C-alpha cells in the first residue's frame, strides 16, 4: 500500500473544505475516461506520456450485456404495446367485440382490461426504473465537450432505484428543481395509476348484436301521423288505443326507449319510438304477416331491424309566464255521465304547447261539470312543450318478449312540424262521436262509440284527479299528458295498416301498399351480448401515452448503448451494487492489486457515516445536505484474485473525493477495458 503523504486527500489540509461553509462544493461525480492520462496524481494536469497506449472503446454489443434484462423488458413492452393497442382499437374504439372466433363480452373485456392494463403499467414502470438506473451511470461517464463532464450527485441519487419517492422529492426541493432527472422517479407511481384506471373512466355496458340466423325483407319502423286515414278507423278502435297507452306508452319497453339529445337537460325528457316488432310486416303479396309468423326466428335470441325510420318525442317545460288563452286554445269534452276534460294546445313554431285538466272531484260528484264551468277558468297546472323528430336507427329486439334491447342511431334527428289543426282533428275523433245514418246497424255502432268515448274520458279524468288531488307532489299528471301526445306517433303505422288491409282503402294507381318505401328494410336473426363501452378519448390517451413512454425509453437505451464507456455490470440489487463498490470494503482486496490512485485520494465512507450521525438533527434534509457537500468517484482498480491463482481483474471502487482530488483521481485511474496503462478522465452519476 502506498504511504500517506502531505498531498493525500484524507489529510486535515485537504478535507478542511468539509468545515468551510462558504466554500462552493461541486456536485459532479467523475467516472474514468478511456482517454490516455498520467498515472500519478502529481502530474494530473501534465500531457500524457508518449508511450501511453490508447484506450479500448467498447462496442454497442458490449454495452448491451449489463442492461440485457432491461432491453428484453423494453422489447416485450414494444410487442405488448402493439398487440394491446390493436385490441383496444377494435374492441373499444370501433366497438366490435368479435375477433375471429373469439367473442369478448363485457365481463371478459372488463377482466382483461383490469389485468392487462395493470400489467402494462407495471412493465413500463420496470422499464423506466431500469432505464433511470442505467442512465445515471451513463450520464456520469460523459467527459466534457459542450456538455460539462459527469453528473451531479443530486441527479445520481435521484435516479437510483434505492432512493424512495419522498427522498427524491426532497432532493428536488433542496435543489430548487434545478435538476429535472428526479421527475422520472416522481412520475412512476402516477404512471402506473393512470395506465391501470384511465380505460375504466365513465365506462358502461351496452348490447351488441351478433348475426346468427336468417335475414328477410320487411316493412318496419315509424312514420309521422297521417290524418287522412282517420275517417276510415272507428272511434272505438281509436279510444281503445289512446286509453290503453296514455298510462304507459313512453315507459313501455316494446315501443319506446329513453333517448339522448343535445340541449335536453333538467326537466326535459326525450323518448325514441322505433315502431316495435308487432307492427313489422314481411314483404309479400298481402303484407298482413308479421315477421314472427312461419317460425323463421324461433331459434334466435335477438332480432335486429336495420336502418329503419323512427320518431323522437321531446318534451320541454313551457316558457316562464306562459298561459293558454282559455277561450281560443282550449276545448271541453264532456260525457252524459257528468264527467269532463279540458284539453288545450297552441302552435309554437314546429312545436306545440299542450295542457289539460279534469273536472274536480267535488264538482264531478254533484254532476256539475257541464253546468258549473268555474273549474275551466283557472290557470292550468299540467303543461308541456311537445316537439317531434324523425331519425333513422338500427334496433335490436328480444325474440322472447319483443322488448327493445338496444338502439343505435344511424342519422341525425330532423324536426318535423306537428300542426295544431291535425291535433284538433285527432282529439275530436277520440273524444267526440260522429253522426251516423239512421240505419239500425249504424245506430248500434254509434252507441258503441258513445260508450267508448264516455269510458275514455272518465278513465283519463279519474287518473288526473288521482294524481293531482291525492299525490300532489307527483308529476304523473304531466307524464300522462306526454304519453297522450305521443300516442299518434306510435299509432301512425298501425292506422295505415288498419285502413289499408281491414277496410280495403283504395290504392293509388301503380302502388300495392300505402306504406312508404322508407319503411322497407331487413330483419336479421342472431344473438345479443353485452359489450364494454369506453370513452373514445380514453383509448386515444392510453395508446398515445404508452407509445410515448416506450419510444422515449427506446431513445434513452439507444443513447446509453452508443456511449464509448461501458456500464458496470449490475447485480439486480441496487443496495449491494452500491455497497460492493464502497472503497472501505474494497480496501483489503486492493492490497494485492497493482492499485490505483484512489488509494491516495479516498476518504473512508465511515467518516461520512460518522459525520451524518454526529449532526444535531438526524433528518432526511440533513442527510441530503451532507451528500451534496461531497463528491463521489468510481475508479476502476486492478485487484488480485487469490482463488484464481493470482489473476487480476478490474473492479469498480466508489470513493469519496475532495474537490481538488476528484479530477486527479478519476483522470489517473485505469479504464475498465484498458488495463493498468490505459488512463483517462470521465464522469459518473
C-alpha positions in Angstrom: 0.0 0.0 0.0 1.3 3.5 -0.8 2.2 5.6 2.2 0.2 8.7 3.1 1.7 12.0 2.1 1.0 15.6 2.6 -0.9 15.7 -0.6 -3.2 12.9 0.5 -6.9 14.0 0.4 -7.5 12.5 3.8 -5.1 14.9 5.5 -6.6 17.7 7.5 -5.4 20.3 4.9 -7.2 18.5 2.1 -10.5 17.8 3.9 -10.8 21.2 5.5 -13.5 22.1 2.9 -15.9 20.0 4.8 -16.0 22.6 7.6 -15.9 25.7 5.4 -19.5 26.7 4.9 -18.5 29.5 2.4 -16.8 27.2 0.0 -18.7 26.1 -3.1 -18.8 22.4 -3.4 -19.1 20.9 -6.9 -21.7 18.1 -7.0 -20.3 16.3 -10.1 -19.1 12.8 -9.9 -16.2 11.7 -12.0 -16.0 8.5 -14.0 -12.8 7.3 -15.6 -12.4 8.1 -19.3 -10.7 5.9 -21.9 -8.5 8.8 -23.0 -4.8 8.4 -22.1 -3.8 10.3 -18.9 -1.0 10.4 -16.3 -0.6 7.6 -13.8 0.2 9.8 -10.9 -1.9 12.4 -9.1 1.1 14.7 -9.0 1.0 15.0 -12.8 -2.7 15.1 -13.3 -2.6 18.2 -15.5 0.5 17.4 -17.5 0.4 16.0 -21.0 0.1 12.2 -21.3 3.1 10.1 -21.9 4.0 9.4 -25.5 4.1 5.7 -24.9 0.6 5.5 -23.3 -1.5 3.0 -25.2 -4.9 4.3 -26.4 -8.0 3.1 -24.5 -10.1 0.4 -26.0 -13.6 1.7 -26.8 -16.4 -0.7 -26.2 -19.0 -1.6 -28.9 -22.7 -1.4 -28.6 -22.8 -5.2 -28.3 -20.5 -5.0 -25.2 -22.7 -2.2 -23.7 -25.8 -4.4 -24.2 -24.6 -7.0 -21.7 -25.0 -5.0 -18.4 -28.6 -4.0 -19.5 -29.6 -7.2 -21.2 -32.6 -7.8 -18.9 -33.7 -4.2 -19.2 -33.5 -4.3 -23.0 -35.5 -7.6 -23.0 -38.2 -5.9 -20.9 -38.3 -3.0 -23.3 -38.6 -5.3 -26.3 -41.5 -7.1 -24.5 -43.1 -3.7 -23.8 -42.9 -2.8 -27.6 -44.7 -6.0 -28.5 -47.2 -5.6 -25.8 -47.9 -2.1 -26.8 -48.6 -3.1 -30.4 -50.8 -6.1 -29.6 -52.7 -4.3 -26.8 -53.3 -1.2 -28.9 -54.8 -3.2 -31.7 -57.1 -5.0 -29.3 -58.2 -1.7 -27.8 -58.8 -0.1 -31.2 -61.0 -2.9 -32.3 -62.9 -3.7 -29.1 -63.2 -0.3 -27.5 -62.6 2.3 -30.2 -64.5 0.6 -33.1 -66.9 -1.2 -30.7 -66.5 -4.6 -32.2 -66.1 -7.3 -29.5 -65.7 -10.2 -32.0 -62.2 -11.1 -33.1 -62.2 -14.2 -35.3 -63.9 -17.0 -33.3 -63.4 -15.1 -30.0 -66.1 -13.0 -28.5 -65.2 -10.5 -25.8 -68.3 -9.8 -23.9 -68.5 -7.0 -21.2 -67.5 -9.3 -18.3 -64.5 -10.8 -20.1 -63.4 -7.4 -21.6 -63.6 -5.8 -18.1 -61.4 -8.5 -16.7 -58.8 -8.3 -19.5 -58.7 -4.5 -19.2 -58.1 -4.7 -15.4 -55.4 -7.4 -15.7 -53.6 -6.2 -18.8 -53.6 -2.5 -18.0 -52.2 -3.2 -14.6 -49.5 -5.5 -16.1 -48.8 -3.0 -18.8 -48.3 -0.2 -16.2 -46.0 -2.5 -14.1 -44.0 -3.4 -17.2 -43.5 0.2 -18.2 -42.6 1.2 -14.7 -39.9 -1.5 -14.6 -38.5 -0.4 -18.0 -38.4 3.2 -16.9 -36.8 2.3 -13.5 -34.2 0.2 -15.2 -33.5 3.0 -17.7 -33.1 5.5 -14.9 -30.6 3.2 -13.1 -28.5 2.7 -16.3 -28.9 6.3 -17.2 -27.2 7.6 -14.0 -24.1 5.6 -14.7 -24.0 6.5 -18.4 -24.5 10.2 -17.7 -21.7 10.1 -15.3 -19.4 8.7 -17.9 -19.5 11.9 -20.0 -16.1 13.5 -20.4 -16.8 17.1 -21.3 -17.1 18.8 -24.7 -20.0 21.2 -25.0 -21.6 19.5 -22.0 -19.9 19.6 -18.7 -18.5 16.2 -17.9 -20.1 13.9 -15.3 -23.3 14.4 -13.5 -24.3 15.9 -10.2 -24.5 13.8 -7.1 -28.1 15.0 -6.7 -29.0 13.6 -10.1 -27.2 10.4 -9.3 -29.2 9.6 -6.2 -32.5 10.8 -7.7 -32.2 8.3 -10.5 -31.2 5.5 -8.1 -33.8 2.7 -7.7 -32.9 2.5 -4.0 -34.0 6.1 -3.3 -37.6 6.3 -2.2 -40.2 8.6 -3.7 -40.3 11.2 -0.9 -36.5 11.4 -0.7 -36.4 12.1 -4.5 -38.9 14.9 -3.9 -36.7 16.3 -1.0 -33.7 16.2 -3.3 -35.5 18.3 -5.9 -36.9 20.7 -3.3 -33.5 21.1 -1.7 -32.0 21.8 -5.2 -35.0 24.1 -6.1 -35.8 21.8 -9.0 -32.6 22.7 -10.9 -32.2 19.0 -11.7 -35.1 17.6 -13.6 -34.0 13.9 -13.6 -35.9 13.2 -10.5 -39.2 13.8 -12.4 -38.7 10.4 -13.9 -38.9 8.8 -10.5 -41.7 11.1 -9.3 -43.9 10.2 -12.2 -43.6 6.4 -11.8 -46.5 5.9 -9.2 -48.8 8.1 -11.2 -47.9 6.4 -14.5 -48.9 3.0 -13.1 -52.1 4.5 -11.6 -53.0 6.2 -14.9 -52.5 3.2 -17.1 -54.4 1.0 -14.7 -57.5 3.2 -14.4 -58.0 5.5 -17.4 -59.8 3.0 -19.6 -62.4 2.5 -16.8 -63.3 6.2 -16.7 -67.1 6.7 -17.4 -67.4 3.2 -19.0 -70.7 1.4 -19.5 -72.2 -1.7 -20.9 -74.5 -1.9 -24.0 -76.0 -4.6 -26.2 -74.1 -5.8 -29.2 -75.7 -7.9 -32.0 -74.0 -11.0 -33.5 -75.6 -12.3 -36.7 -76.5 -16.0 -36.4 -79.7 -16.5 -38.4 -81.8 -15.8 -41.4 -82.3 -12.3 -42.9 -85.5 -11.2 -44.7 -87.0 -8.1 -46.2 -89.6 -6.4 -44.0 -91.6 -3.2 -43.6 -90.7 -1.8 -40.2 -90.2 1.5 -38.4 -92.3 4.5 -37.8 -93.7 7.5 -39.8 -95.4 10.8 -38.9 -99.2 10.6 -38.4 -101.4 10.7 -41.5 -104.8 12.2 -40.5 -106.3 11.3 -43.9 -107.0 7.8 -42.8 -108.7 8.7 -39.5 -112.1 8.7 -41.2 -111.7 5.0 -42.0 -111.0 4.0 -38.4 -113.7 3.5 -35.9 -113.9 5.7 -32.8 -114.0 2.6 -30.6 -110.7 1.4 -32.0 -109.1 4.9 -31.5 -110.4 5.2 -28.0 -109.1 1.8 -27.0 -105.7 2.6 -28.3 -105.5 6.1 -26.6 -107.0 4.8 -23.3 -104.5 1.9 -23.1 -101.3 3.7 -24.0 -101.9 7.1 -22.2 -100.9 5.3 -19.0 -97.6 3.9 -20.0 -96.5 4.3 -23.7 -93.2 6.1 -23.1 -92.3 3.6 -20.4 -93.3 0.5 -22.3 -90.1 -1.4 -23.4 -91.7 -2.8 -26.6 -92.4 0.6 -28.1 -90.2 3.3 -26.6 -86.8 3.8 -25.0 -85.1 6.8 -23.4 -83.1 8.9 -25.8 -80.3 11.4 -25.6 -80.4 14.8 -27.5 -78.2 17.8 -27.3 -79.6 20.6 -25.2 -82.0 18.4 -23.3 -81.3 19.0 -19.6 -83.2 19.5 -16.4 -86.9 18.8 -16.7 -86.5 18.0 -20.5 -87.2 14.4 -21.5 -86.7 12.6 -24.8 -88.0 9.2 -26.0 -87.4 7.3 -29.2 -90.2 5.2 -30.8 -88.7 2.8 -33.4 -92.1 1.3 -34.1 -91.8 -2.1 -32.4 -91.8 -5.7 -33.6 -95.6 -6.0 -33.6 -96.1 -3.7 -36.5 -93.3 -5.0 -38.6 -94.5 -6.9 -41.7 -93.0 -9.4 -44.1 -92.7 -8.2 -47.7 -95.2 -10.2 -49.7 -98.4 -10.1 -51.7 -100.7 -9.3 -48.8 -98.4 -7.6 -46.2 -100.5 -9.0 -43.4 -97.9 -11.4 -42.0 -95.8 -10.4 -39.0 -92.1 -11.3 -39.2 -92.7 -13.9 -36.4 -95.2 -15.9 -38.5 -93.8 -19.0 -40.0 -91.2 -19.6 -37.3 -88.2 -18.2 -39.1 -86.8 -16.6 -35.9 -87.9 -19.2 -33.4 -84.3 -20.4 -32.8 -82.8 -16.9 -32.4 -82.4 -14.8 -29.2 -82.5 -11.4 -30.9 -84.0 -9.8 -34.0 -82.3 -6.8 -35.5 -84.2 -4.3 -37.7 -81.6 -2.5 -39.7 -81.7 1.3 -40.5 -85.4 1.8 -40.1 -87.1 5.2 -39.6 -88.2 6.1 -36.1 -89.8 9.1 -34.3 -88.4 11.1 -31.4 -90.7 12.7 -28.9 -89.2 15.6 -26.9 -90.9 17.3 -24.0 -89.7 20.6 -22.5 -91.2 22.8 -19.9 -93.2 25.7 -21.3 -91.6 29.1 -21.1 -91.9 31.1 -17.9 -95.1 33.0 -17.6 -96.8 31.1 -20.4 -100.6 30.7 -20.1 -103.2 29.4 -22.5 -106.0 31.5 -23.9 -108.8 29.5 -22.3 -111.4 30.6 -24.9 -109.3 30.1 -28.0 -106.8 27.4 -27.2 -108.9 25.1 -25.1 -111.9 22.7 -25.6 -114.0 20.9 -23.0 -115.1 17.3 -23.7 -118.0 16.0 -21.6 -119.8 12.8 -21.0 -123.5 12.2 -20.3 -122.3 10.6 -17.0 -121.3 14.0 -15.7 -117.5 13.9 -16.2 -115.4 16.2 -18.3 -111.9 17.0 -19.6 -110.4 20.3 -20.7 -107.7 20.0 -23.4 -105.6 23.0 -24.5 -103.0 23.5 -27.3 -101.1 26.3 -29.0 -98.8 26.2 -32.0 -95.3 27.5 -31.3 -93.3 27.1 -34.4 -92.9 23.4 -35.2 -93.7 22.6 -31.6 -97.0 22.5 -29.8 -97.6 23.7 -26.2 -100.3 21.4 -24.6 -102.1 21.3 -21.3 -105.0 19.5 -19.7 -107.1 19.0 -16.6 -110.2 17.1 -15.4 -113.3 18.2 -13.6 -112.6 18.3 -9.8 -113.9 15.6 -7.6 -116.3 17.8 -5.7 -117.9 19.1 -8.9 -118.0 15.7 -10.6 -119.8 14.1 -7.6 -122.6 16.6 -7.9 -122.7 16.2 -11.7 -121.9 19.9 -12.1 -119.0 19.5 -14.6 -121.2 20.6 -17.6 -123.1 23.4 -15.8 -120.6 24.9 -13.3 -117.7 25.8 -15.5 -115.6 27.8 -13.0 -113.1 24.9 -12.9 -112.2 25.6 -16.6 -111.2 29.3 -15.9 -108.3 28.8 -13.5 -104.7 28.6 -14.9 -103.6 25.1 -16.0 -101.1 23.2 -13.9 -100.3 20.3 -16.3 -98.4 21.8 -19.3 -95.6 20.7 -21.6 -93.9 21.7 -24.8 -94.1 18.9 -27.4 -91.6 18.6 -30.4 -91.3 15.7 -32.8 -88.3 14.5 -34.8 -87.6 11.8 -37.4 -84.4 9.7 -37.0 -83.2 6.5 -38.6 -81.8 3.9 -36.3 -81.0 0.2 -36.0 -82.9 -1.5 -33.3 -82.5 -4.9 -31.6 -85.5 -6.7 -30.1 -85.7 -9.7 -27.8 -87.3 -12.6 -29.6 -88.7 -13.8 -26.2 -90.7 -10.7 -25.1 -90.3 -8.3 -28.1 -88.8 -5.7 -25.8 -86.2 -3.2 -27.2 -82.7 -4.2 -26.2 -80.6 -1.6 -27.9 -81.0 1.2 -30.4 -78.1 2.5 -32.5 -78.8 5.9 -34.3 -77.9 5.9 -38.0 -78.8 9.5 -38.8 -79.2 12.8 -37.1 -82.7 13.8 -35.8 -84.7 16.1 -38.1 -87.6 18.1 -36.8 -91.0 17.8 -38.4 -94.0 20.0 -37.6 -97.0 18.8 -35.6 -99.8 21.1 -36.9 -102.4 22.3 -34.4 -105.3 21.5 -36.8 -104.2 17.9 -37.1 -104.1 17.6 -33.3 -107.5 19.1 -33.1 -108.9 16.6 -35.6 -107.3 13.7 -33.7 -108.7 14.9 -30.4 -112.2 15.3 -31.8 -112.1 11.8 -33.2 -111.1 10.4 -29.8 -113.5 12.5 -27.5 -116.5 13.1 -29.8 -118.7 10.6 -31.7 -119.5 11.1 -35.4 -123.1 11.3 -36.5 -124.1 8.2 -38.4 -127.0 7.4 -40.8 -130.3 6.2 -39.3 -129.8 2.5 -40.2 -130.0 0.2 -37.3 -126.5 -1.2 -37.7 -125.1 2.3 -37.8 -127.1 3.4 -34.8 -125.7 0.4 -32.9 -122.1 1.3 -33.9 -122.8 4.8 -32.8 -123.9 3.6 -29.4 -120.8 1.6 -29.0 -118.7 4.6 -30.0 -120.5 6.7 -27.4 -119.8 4.2 -24.7 -116.1 4.1 -25.7 -115.9 7.9 -25.6 -117.5 8.0 -22.1 -115.2 5.3 -20.8 -112.1 7.1 -22.2 -113.0 10.5 -20.8 -114.0 9.0 -17.4 -110.8 7.0 -17.1 -108.5 9.8 -18.1 -110.3 12.2 -15.7 -110.1 9.7 -12.9 -106.3 9.4 -13.5 -105.8 13.1 -13.5 -107.8 13.6 -10.2 -106.0 10.7 -8.6 -102.5 12.1 -9.2 -103.3 15.8 -8.6 -105.6 15.5 -5.6 -104.1 12.6 -3.7 -100.5 12.7 -4.9 -99.9 16.5 -5.4 -96.1 16.2 -5.2 -96.0 13.7 -8.1 -95.7 14.8 -11.7 -97.5 11.8 -13.1 -100.3 14.0 -14.4 -97.7 15.7 -16.8 -96.4 12.3 -17.8 -99.9 11.2 -18.7 -100.2 14.2 -20.9 -96.9 13.4 -22.6 -98.0 9.8 -23.2 -101.3 11.1 -24.7 -99.4 13.4 -27.1 -97.1 10.6 -28.2 -99.8 8.1 -28.9 -100.4 9.4 -32.5 -96.7 8.8 -33.3 -96.9 5.2 -32.3 -100.3 4.7 -33.9 -99.4 6.1 -37.3 -98.2 2.9 -39.0 -100.9 0.9 -37.3 -103.6 3.3 -38.5 -102.3 2.9 -42.1 -102.2 -0.9 -41.8 -105.7 -1.0 -40.4 -107.2 1.2 -43.0 -105.3 -0.4 -45.9 -106.0 -4.1 -45.1 -109.1 -4.2 -42.9 -111.2 -1.6 -44.6 -109.8 -2.0 -48.2 -108.6 1.6 -48.6 -108.4 2.4 -52.4 -104.7 2.4 -53.5 -103.3 5.0 -55.9 -102.5 3.7 -59.4 -99.2 1.7 -59.6 -99.0 1.1 -55.8 -99.8 -2.1 -54.0 -99.5 -0.6 -50.5 -99.8 2.8 -48.7 -96.7 2.1 -46.6 -93.9 4.5 -47.7 -90.8 2.9 -49.3 -88.7 4.2 -46.5 -90.1 1.5 -44.2 -88.6 -1.2 -46.4 -85.6 -2.7 -44.6 -84.2 -6.0 -43.4 -84.7 -8.1 -40.3 -81.9 -10.4 -39.2 -81.8 -13.1 -36.5 -78.9 -13.6 -34.1 -77.9 -13.2 -30.5 -77.1 -10.2 -28.3 -74.3 -9.8 -25.8 -73.3 -7.0 -23.5 -70.2 -5.3 -24.7 -67.8 -3.0 -22.7 -68.2 0.7 -23.8 -65.3 3.1 -23.1 -64.9 6.7 -23.9 -63.0 7.1 -27.3 -60.7 9.7 -25.9 -59.6 7.4 -23.0 -58.5 4.9 -25.6 -56.6 7.5 -27.6 -54.9 8.9 -24.4 -53.9 5.3 -23.2 -52.4 4.3 -26.6 -50.6 7.6 -27.2 -49.2 7.6 -23.6 -48.0 4.1 -23.8 -46.4 4.7 -27.2 -44.7 7.8 -25.9 -43.2 6.1 -22.9 -42.0 3.1 -25.0 -40.5 5.5 -27.6 -38.7 7.7 -25.1 -37.4 4.7 -23.3 -36.0 3.3 -26.5 -34.3 6.6 -27.3 -32.8 6.5 -23.8 -31.5 3.0 -24.1 -30.0 3.8 -27.6 -28.2 6.8 -26.2 -26.7 4.7 -23.4 -25.6 1.9 -25.8 -24.0 4.4 -28.1 -21.7 5.8 -25.5 -18.0 4.8 -25.6 -17.8 3.9 -21.9 -19.0 0.6 -20.5 -21.5 0.3 -17.7 -20.7 -1.6 -14.5 -22.5 -4.9 -14.5 -25.4 -4.7 -12.1 -26.4 -7.5 -9.8 -30.1 -6.5 -9.8 -29.9 -5.4 -6.1 -29.1 -1.7 -6.1 -28.0 -1.6 -2.4 -25.5 -4.5 -3.0 -24.2 -2.8 -6.1 -23.5 0.4 -4.1 -22.1 -1.3 -1.0 -20.0 -3.7 -3.0 -18.1 -0.8 -4.6 -17.5 1.3 -1.5 -13.8 1.9 -1.0 -13.8 0.9 2.7 -15.0 -2.6 1.8 -12.6 -2.9 -1.2 -9.5 -1.9 0.8 -8.5 -5.4 1.7 -8.9 -6.8 -1.8 -6.8 -3.9 -3.2 -3.8 -4.7 -1.1 -2.8 -7.4 -3.5 -3.6 -5.4 -6.6 -1.5 -3.1 -8.6 -3.6 -0.3 -7.2 -5.0 2.9 -8.5 -4.6 6.5 -7.4 -7.8 6.2 -5.5 -5.7 5.0 -2.6 -4.2 8.4 -2.4 -7.3 10.5 -2.6 -10.0 8.5 -0.9 -11.9 9.4 2.2 -13.4 6.5 4.1 -17.1 6.2 3.9 -17.1 5.6 7.6 -16.2 9.3 8.0 -19.3 10.2 6.1 -21.5 8.0 8.2 -19.9 9.4 11.4 -20.4 13.0 10.1 -24.1 12.4 9.4 -24.7 10.6 12.7 -22.9 13.3 14.7 -25.1 16.1 13.4 -27.5 17.7 15.9 -30.6 16.8 13.7 -30.5 13.4 12.1 -33.1 14.1 9.4 -33.5 13.4 5.7 -32.8 17.1 4.9 -29.5 16.9 6.9 -28.5 13.7 5.1 -29.3 15.2 1.7 -27.2 18.2 2.6 -24.3 16.1 3.7 -24.4 14.1 0.5 -24.4 17.2 -1.6 -21.4 18.5 0.3 -19.4 15.6 -1.1 -18.4 14.1 -4.4 -18.2 10.6 -5.5 -15.8 9.0 -7.9 -16.0 5.5 -9.4 -12.5 4.3 -10.0 -11.7 1.0 -11.7 -8.9 -0.7 -9.8 -7.0 -3.8 -10.7 -7.2 -6.4 -7.9 -5.5 -9.8 -7.4 -7.8 -12.8 -7.1 -6.0 -15.3 -4.8 -8.6 -18.0 -5.6 -7.8 -17.7 -9.3 -4.0 -18.3 -8.9 -3.0 -14.6 -8.7 -5.0 -13.4 -11.7 -6.0 -9.8 -11.8 -9.3 -8.2 -12.7 -10.6 -4.6 -12.8 -13.1 -3.8 -10.0 -15.0 -0.5 -9.8 -14.4 1.2 -6.5 -16.5 4.1 -5.2 -14.6 6.9 -3.4 -15.5 10.0 -1.5 -13.4 12.7 -3.1 -12.5 16.3 -2.3 -12.9 19.0 -5.0 -9.2 19.1 -5.8 -8.7 15.4 -5.7 -11.7 14.5 -7.8 -10.2 15.3 -11.2 -6.8 13.9 -10.0 -8.3 10.5 -9.0 -10.6 10.0 -12.0 -8.1 11.2 -14.6 -5.3 8.9 -13.3 -7.1 5.6 -12.9 -7.2 2.7 -15.4 -10.3 2.2 -17.5 -12.5 -0.9 -17.3 -11.1 -2.3 -20.6 -7.7 -0.7 -21.0 -5.6 -2.3 -18.2 -3.2 -0.5 -15.9 -1.7 1.7 -18.6 -4.9 2.9 -20.2 -5.7 6.0 -18.2 -8.3 8.8 -18.6 -10.8 11.1 -17.1 -14.6 10.9 -17.1 -17.7 11.4 -15.1 -20.2 9.3 -13.1 -23.7 9.9 -11.9 
